[in-house]
Amino acid sequence: MAWFKKVRRPMTAPTEPSRVPEGLWVKCPTCAQILYNKDLTANLSVCPTCAHHFRLDAVARLRSLLDDGVWKEHDASLVSNDPLGFVDRKPYAERLREGMAATGLRDAVITATGAIEDLEVEIVAMEYGFIGGSMGVVVGEKITRAAERSTAQRRPLVIICCSGGARMMEGTLSLMQMSKISMALARLDRARVPYVAVLTDPTTGGVTASFAMLADISIAEPGALIGFAGPRVIEQTIRQTLPAGFQRSEFLLEHGMVDMIVDRRELKPMIARTLRFMGAAPPAAPSDTIPLPAARDAVRAPEPTLDERSPQDT
Ligand SMILES: [Zn+2]
């Protein structure tokens, strides 16, 4: 008789369900550490071991940046009417319904008024969970209105970009949003109201090609994918192998495309600092506030007349 005998059991799936609820633990894709989801959320979805930045949804983003986690939302009821009746693998209308069910939002962006370290701001947070954060007519209109509110109220604009680009299901109408938003931002710039963009993973396509790259100060999160076309398309076009780390925040900083890379846990104080640097001040206590500079046209020195010009000018 053998000392040890292996009891053979049929290979079937366990009948008892796992007592560990789904989504309680998350594995970090960078350092492979197993993280307790609650701890991760408390750390703003940044891995405590290697500082990998997980994607943050729009609501969590606003909560992390705005004072007391409160804001006043604008244009929440705007909804796409599927202008082209577009169908690919499934109807666009169905994708919209799924996006709404998954995120609780009507489209891929939240626009709101809130405060960052007592500085009143118009803030825009994009939601990747809604059709990849893509920019259709509703996203374009809401961001344009946010920029216009910013200009009218002279409140700085902060946009948290997180998008796969223009929404192909709305065809050229989605591309038109790029110029519409850019024009609103040009008016904001002329009114000398600060605009800060935060580029998170991913910021690509028509979003990069318009408002994401038009800010007074561009802040990127570490390791974020930021670019226009994907690397495969570029390689095929230029017939060259792309360098390592291409289209990541660190590469873009090195090449002067972004101003700084800021850890998400430092983001709020850094945004406040850049806004104060550009002249923003809390609305209360009027005696010791420094108002934003007046419109550029008003402060521009008058054109020299012919007599005042030095000889070198002519
Ligand atoms: Zn990690």
Boltz pocket constraint, residues with backbone or C-beta under 6 A from the ligand:
constraints:
  - pocket:
      binder: B
      contacts: [[A, 28], [A, 29], [A, 30], [A, 31], [A, 32], [A, 33], [A, 47], [A, 48], [A, 49], [A, 50], [A, 51], [A, 52]]
      max_distance: 6.0
